[in-house]
Amino acid sequence: MPKVTIELGHLSWTGRTKREAEAARDDHLSALFGYAGSAVPQLLFVGQYVAVLFRQDELCWAYQIYENGTPWSIHSGSETRREADFACRRHLAQSVFQMGVTAPRVTGLEVIHPEDDRGRREHESWIRWQSAFAVAKGSGLSDEEARAVANAR
């Protein structure tokens, strides 16, 4: 049976399936960060993105997003780990979104935390706007005209 290998920088984990390789990765990273107690960084893996949630200081949680190993976005200011997790997942959901000609191919909704009702509603509204904009652009409207159509939805 072929093996699956997951790489993160210079680290790699192998399993018989992707799920086994991911479990090996998660176990290893949890062991590496185990010393930090409640401040253990949290890693989220979504497509080509890796997000790291971490305690920035005693008062603030933050997250950094890497795309294909390159850092490109950092956000701070969340008072709790949960708030940072919700915000990070909302950000990732928009990052993985892919629009088709008239409808989304990938919505990103599966990335939103299951308990983040507000985030789900906001993302669904954002998807509707993106879809309306894409349809308007596809009909030959300018960016400005398409934005006006999407805003009027």
N, C-alpha and C positions, 0 to 999 in steps of 0.2 A: 504494500500500500504506500503511495507517495506521502511524503511529509510536507507540512506547511510551515514556513518560517516567517516570523514577523520581525522586522528590524526597526530600531529606534536609535538613530545615531550609530554608535559603535556597539550597541547591545543587540542581541537577537535571541529569539525564543522559538522552539520548534515543538510541534505536536503532530499527531496523526490527522487532526482536523484543524481548521482555523480556530474553532472554539477552544480546543485544547491548547493551542499556541497562545491565544489571548489569555487563557486562565494561567498559564505558566508565566506570562508577562506580568499579569496583575499580582500574582503571588510574590514574584520577585521584587517588584516595585514596592509593594506593601511592606515587605521585609526590609528593604532599603530605608524606607521612611518611618519605620516602626518606632524609632526613638523619639519622634516629635509629638507623640500623644495626640491631643485634639487638634494640633496645628499641622497634622500630616497633610502634605499637598495632595490634592485630588487630581487625577488625570482623566480626561475625557478624550476618547478616540472616535472621530467622526470623519469617514472618508480620508482625504489627504490631510486632515487637520488634527492636531493634538492641542488640547487646551490644558493648562496647568492652573488650578485654583490654589492660592496660597495666602497665608496670613502675612500681610504687608507690615503690620505693626500691631500693637495691642488693641487698637481701635478699628482696624480696617482689614477687610479681605479684598483680594484683587485676583485678576486672571490674566494670563498671557496666552495668545493663540499663535501656533506655529503652522505654517502651510508647507508641506513637504520638507519639514525640518528647518525652515527659515522663519524666525520670529517676525510677525508683521502687525500685531495688535496687542496692546496692553491696556487694561482698564482697572481702575481702583475706585474705592469709595464705598463699597458695600459694608454695612455694619456687621452682617452675619455671613457665615459660610453659605447658608441657604440662599440669601439674596444674591451672593456672587455666583452661585451655581445656576440659579434661574436666569440671571443676566447673561452669563456665559453661554448657556444653552440657546437663549434667544438669538444671540449674536451668531452662533454656529448654525442655527436653523436658516438664517438669512444667507449665510455663506455657502451652504450646500444647495440652496434653492436653484433650480434650473427651469427656465421657461421654455416651453415648446412654442409652436406657431400660434395656437389659440388657447392653450391650457398648460399648466405646469407639468413638466416631466417628473421633477422631484420637488416636493413641497417643503420638505424640511420639518414638517409637523412632528415627525417621529422623534426629533431631537429635543423638542420642548419637554421639560420635566412634567411627568404625569400629574403632579399636584399644582402646577402653575397655570391655573385657569385664566388669569389675566393675560399671561404670556401667550397662551393658545389663542385667545380671542384677538389679541393684537396681531399675532402672526397671520391668522386667517384673514383679517382685514387687509394686511399688507399684501398677501397673496392675491386677493381680489383686485387691489390697486395695480399690482404688477401685471395681472392678466388683462385688465382693461386697457392699460397702457400698451401692452404688446399687440393686442387686437387693433387698437387705433393706429399704431405705427404700421402694422401690417396692411392697413387699408390705405396707406400712403400719406397719412398726416405727418406734419413736422413734430419734433419733440415737444415744442410748446403747445401745439394743438392736442397732441396725445395726452400730455399732462392735464390739460383742461378737461378732456373727456374722462380720464381716470379720476380726477378730483370730483367730478360731478356724479360719479356712480352712486 
